[in-house]
Amino acid sequence: MTNRSSLLHQIRYAARHPMRIAPHLRRLTRDTWFRLSNRDHVGYYRAVMRSDTRRDPEGAVGSHSHKRWVKMGRLQLDYLVRHGLSPEHRMLEIGCGNLRAGRLFIRYLEPGNYYGIDISPDILMSAQGVLADDGLQDWLPHLTPVRDLRFAFLPDQYFDVVHAHSVFSHSPIEVIEECFAHVGRIMKPDAWFDFTFDRTEGVEHQVLREDFYYRTETLVALAGRYDLEAVFMDDWEELPHKQSKIRLTKRATVK
């Protein structure tokens, strides 16, 4: 719940972790260059992912060891299965990355039912390698690079489940709103959309334009503007993950 953007927090953190000062300054320099050389957040973050993927594809999606990468993928699948995911469902994963969870979703779902999108072509190339290594070719997964979250190329009322893990934690509010404004069109009437986010109960803030912290009520209210009902998933908080989770469903139309 700490405001990581505050100068006091940064000074205290640096005092406790002096060995991390130099890496932080290198990242700050790199990210500043990326921001100056890209016109919008998606272009900026695509450049971040290109750089991170070249260094370590698993690290690029937030897993700093292969063991953690495997564990976080399994956590996501197990949670969704407990909360209603079935093999016959058509699933869209926003920000699928290099298939940390996607490789498990693909094998669990019926062939052709998994659709993964990401703004980073580089991480999707890594995802293709994961598909081959895991022998998932016969499941016919769909992997598509995208420029935005308007979903214009996808059909109406097509998906049973939409999933976005560690996407909105890296997104400014206008990107989240773009998603909320368009995701309802591609969801079936009884579909749901689960997403994680970095939660704060204090001042909403961002760090390096990479990590964004939102109040729950901000995202709930924003979803409501686009006829999406929100439920905070309390049991997700009990799992070994630092983010929070909300489930959205389409608001019933009153006739």
N, C-alpha and C positions, 0 to 999 in steps of 0.2 A: 504493500500500500504506500510505500515511500515514493516521494517525488524525486525520481532519479535525475531530473533535469535541473534541480536546484544546485546552486554553487556550493552550498554548505554540504549537501550530500556528496558531491563530487570530490570536495576536499577531504572529507572523512574517509571516503572510499579509497582515494589515492594514498592516504596515510596508512590505511590497513593493508593495502596491496600495492606497494611501490613497484613491484616487478611488472605490473600491468599498465603502468603509465606510458611507456614507450610504445607498446602495441596499440594502445588507445589513440595516441597521437598519430600514429601511422594510419590507422583507420579513419580518423577524423580528416586527415589530409586527403586520403583517397576519396572519401565520400563527398567532401567539399568539391573536389574536381568533378565528380560524377554529377553533382547537382548543377554545377555551372555549365556543364556540357550537354544537359538534357532539359527539354522544355517542360516536362511534366513528371509527376511522381512515378508513373509506370515506366517511363523511359529510364529514369534514375534507378529504380529498383531492378530493372532488367540488367543494367550495367553492374550493380552490386552482385546479382546472382551469377553473372558471367564470371566475374572475378573470383567469387567464392567457390563456384563449381570447378574452375580450373585448379584450385588448390585442393579441394576435398568435397566431392559431391554430397557425401553424407553430412559433413559439417555445414554445407550450404543450406540444408534443411533443418539445421538446429540440433543435430546429433554429433557430439564430439567424440564418440567412439562407436564402433560397429555394434557392440553389445547394446548401447543405448538406442541406436537406430532400430535394431530388431525389437527391443522392448517396447518402444513407443508405437511402432506399427501394430504390434499385437494388442496393446492397450486400446487403440482406436477401434480395431475390429471387434474385440470382445465387448466393448461398451455398446457399439451400435447393434450387435446381435442381441444383447440383453434388452435393448430398447426398441426392437421391432424389425431390424433388418432381416430380410428373407432372401433366399437365392433367386427367386423370380423377380425381385425388384430391379428396376433400372436405376442406376446410381450415377450422379454427376459429382465428381470430386473437383472442387475449385482449388487451384494451387496444389496439384498432385505431386509436384516435385519429382524426385527420382523413385517414386512408388514405395516410400517407407511403409505406408499402410496399403497403398494401392495394389501391391502385388498380392496381398492377402485378400483384399476385396475381390480382385479378379478371380482368384481361385475359388472363393466362396460363392460368388454369383454365377448364374447360368451364362454360358458363352454369349458374348456380344452385349452384355448388360452393363459393362463398366465403361464410363466416359471420363477421361481425365483431361483437364485443361490447365495451362500454366502460361504466365507471361514470359517465361524464360525458355527460349529454344535450347539453350545450353543444358539446362537441367533435364529437359525432355530427351535429349540425346543420351544422357546418362540413364534415363528411365528405359530407353530401348535396350540398353545393355543389361539392365536388371531383368527385363522380360525374357531375354534370351538365356541368361544365366539360370533363371528359375523355371525355364521350360514352359512358359505361359502362352506360347504362340497360338495354340489351339483354342484358347479362350477368347480370341479375337477382340482384345481390348482396343478402345479408341483413345488415342493421345493426340491432342491438338494444341498448338500454340495460339494465344489470343492477344489482342491489343488492349482489350478493355473487358468489363464485366457486364456487357449489354446482352450477351448470349444471342445475338441476332441470327446466327447460323443454325440455331437449334429450334426444333419444332415446339409448338404449343402443347402444354399439358402432357409432357412426355415422361418426366422423371417421377419416381416414387420417393427418392431420397436424394437430397443435395447435401454435400458435406464440405466444410472448409476448416481445416485444422492449421492453426498458426498462419493464417492469411490476414485477418483483420488486425492482428497484433503488429502488422507491418504496413498498415494502410491508413492514410488520412481519412477524415470523415467523408469527404466527397467521393472517394472510391467506394466506401461502404454504402453510401446512399445510392450510388449508381447500381450497385448489386441489388439492393433492396427494391429499387424501382423496377427492375426487370426480371428478377428471379421468379416472381409469382406466375408470370406468363408460361414458363416452361415446367412448372410443377403441376402434377395432377391434383384434383380437388382435395384428396386426402393425404397428399405428400407432406413431408416435413424437411426442414432445412436446419441442420446442426452446424454451429460454428463456435470456435473458441476465440477468446480475446483476452488481452491483458487488462485486468480490472483494477481500478483505483476507487477508493471511497473519498479521496481528497480532490485536488485540482487535476483536471485532465491535462496531460502533457505528452511530449514526445522526446526521444533521445536520438540524435543524429539522423532524424527523419527515417529511422529504421524501426524503432520500437515506439508504439503508440499505446497510451493508457487511457481507458474510457470508464466512465461510471456506467453501471448497469442500466440505470434509468434513461441515460442518453440513447443507448442503442434500442431499448424497448420502445421509447417514444418515436424514434426514427422509423422503426419497423412498422409501427402503427399508422404512420402517415401513408403507407403503401398497402394497407389492409392486410397486414401480417400480424398474427397473434404471437406473443413471445412468452416463453416459460424458461425461467432460470433453472438449470439442471443441477440441483443441490448435490446429488450423489457423485457427480463428476469431481467435486471439491475433495472428496475422500480419497481420490486416486493420486499416485505420485506424479503430479504435473502442476506446473506453476500457473497455468492459465485457467480461466473460467469458461463455462459453456452455456449457450442459450439455444433453445429449439424454437424455430418459427414454423407456424402453419398458416394456411390461407384462411382469412376470416370468412365465415359463412355468409353467403349473400341472402339478405332478407327479401323474400318475394311478397 
